[in-house]
Amino acid sequence: MEMTKDQRQKGLQSYEGQSNSLIFFEKILNCRCEPEEKRRQVLEYCHSFSIQERSMWKKLALFREVGATDKLFKEEEFNYFEDTDEQIREQILILIKKLPLKTTKDFRILVSFTERFLDRVKFLCDALLHFFLEKEKGAYRETWDMSLYTDFFEHKMFRELDFIHGLINMYSFHEVNKKYGAWLWEKVLDEEVLI
């Protein structure tokens, strides 16, 4: 029988779970294995204890900063939208059946568009974190000004939304979705310069 999320969280918070986690954090930070293997191990750990990969990044950074601390084993950060999102997703499942057949294609296009957009925003967030780590690695921190990173993120998000806005003003939603997908492929094929 598979453990519930709460049981996995409690396992992480137990003394034995904490000891094993500290060993794992040390191992991951000092591992000389290939990046793919390191990430595979992190994802396996995250799955075992029902934590998000991003939470693991924070835990690794905290472990590197202060070593073993109770903060590493506190519950996951609060998700502001979790309860509401759960309710919305439940309603979506009910409402799909009530959708007129003529609009199911529009719904699928809308789902496709939102998936692409969410993937893109997640990619830009990851790129921001990567940019920060590349810029700050091994360097003495001369300034605590984070505006370089917030400006980077704002610029990328503005360009994204501005492009979508331009498409919406010119095309039907079906065409917007196709053109946005093509634009994203261009970004991938051009190996978009993020900095």
N, C-alpha and C positions, 0 to 999 in steps of 0.2 A: 504494500500500500504506500503510495507516494505521500510525502509530508506536505502539510499545508504551508502557505507563506508564513503564517504566524509561528508554526513549529520550526521552520527553517531560521526565522529571525531569532527565536529563543535559543536555538542551537548555536547561532553565531555569538549570542550574548553570554553563553555558559563559559565557565572557566576554561574547560577543555577547548571549546570552540574559539575562544579568544587566543589561547596559546597557539593553536594550529594556525589561526589567522596571522598572528605576528610572525610566525615562521614563514608563512606564505608571502606576506608583504616583503620581508627581507629577501626571500628567494627571488621574487619578481623584480624587485629593484636592482638586484645584483646579477641577475641571470644574463649569461652571455649567449643565450640561444637566439635564434632568428626572431625578428619581430612578429612574424606570423604565429610562431609557436608560443611566444610570450602572450600574445593576445588570445590565442586559443585557451591557454591556461586561465587567464583572467576571466574570460567568458564562462568557462566551466565553473569557476569559483562563484561568479555572480549568479549563475543558474542554481547552483547548490544552495545558496543562501538567500535567494530571491532579492537580490539587490541590482540596481541599475549599473551599467558600465560606467556612466558618468560619476555615480556615487563612489565607485571603486577608484576612479582617478583622484577624487578628493581625499579618499582614505589614504591612498599611496602618498599623496603630497603631504598630508598631515603627519603620516608616519615618518616621512623623510625629514619633516620640520622638527617634530618634537619627540619622536620615538613612540614607545608604548604609552598610550594614554586611554582613559575611559572614553574620550570623545570618539575614538575609532569605532566603538561598538554601540553608540547611541542609535536610536531608531533613525530610519531614513528621513531625509528632509521632507517637510510637509509639501504635498502637491496641492496647490491652491484649487485646482479644478477637478480633482479625482472623483469626488462624490457626484458633482454635476455632470461630469463627462460620462460616468457610469450610467446615470439616468438617461442622458441623451442617447448613448449607444443602445440601451435597451429599447428606447422609443424608436430608434431607427429601424431596428429589427421588426418591430410591429408595423411601422408605417410603410415599409417596402411592399408588403402584401396589399396595402390599400392604394398603392400608386396606380394610376391609370396606365394601361399597357403602352399607350402612345408616349408616355413620359419616362419610361424605364431607361431608354437610351440616353436621354438627357441626364438622368440621375447617374448612370455609369460614367458619362463624360465628366460630370462634376466630381465624382469620387476620384477619377483618374487625375484630374487637375489638382485636387487638394492633396493627393498622394505625392504628386510631383513637387508641389510647392513645399510640403512638409519635409520631403527628402532634401530639397534644396536648402531650406532654412537650417536643417540639421547639419548639412554639409558645411554651410557658412559658419555655423557655431563651432564645429570641429576645426575648421580652417583658422578661426580666430584663436582658439586654444593652441593650435600648432604654431601659429605666428608668434604668439606670446612666448611659448617654450623655446622656439628657435632663436628668438631675439634675446631672451634673458639667460639662456644656458651658459654656464661657466663665466658669466660676466659679473663684475661688481656693480651692484645697482646704484647708479648715480642719482636717480630721481625716482620718486614714487608716483610720478605723473602717469596715469593710465590713459590719458587722452589719445595717445597714439593708437591704442587698441580699440577704444570706444569709437574713435573716428573711422577706423578701418571698418568696423562692424556697421556703423551707420551708413557709410558710403556704399558698402555692398548691398545692404538692405534697401537703401534708397534706389539704387540702380535696378534692383530686382522689381520693386513695386512700380517704379516709373515705367519699366518695360511692359509689365502686365497692364498698367493703366493705358499705355499707348495702344496695346492690342485690343483692349476692351472698347476703346473709342472707335476702332476701325473695323472690327470683325464681329461675326456672330460668335456665340460662346463655343460652338463646336470648332470653329476656326482658331479661336483664341487658344484652346487646349492643344490643337495640332501645332500651331506656331510656337507656343511656349515649349512644347516637347522638342521641337526642332532646334530652338534656341538653346535648350539645355544640352542637346547632343553636340551642338557646336562648341559649347563650353568644355565638354568632355573631350572631344576630338582635338580641340586646340590646346588641351592641357592648360586650361585657364590659369593665368598668372594671378596669384592671390595677393601678392604684396605690392 
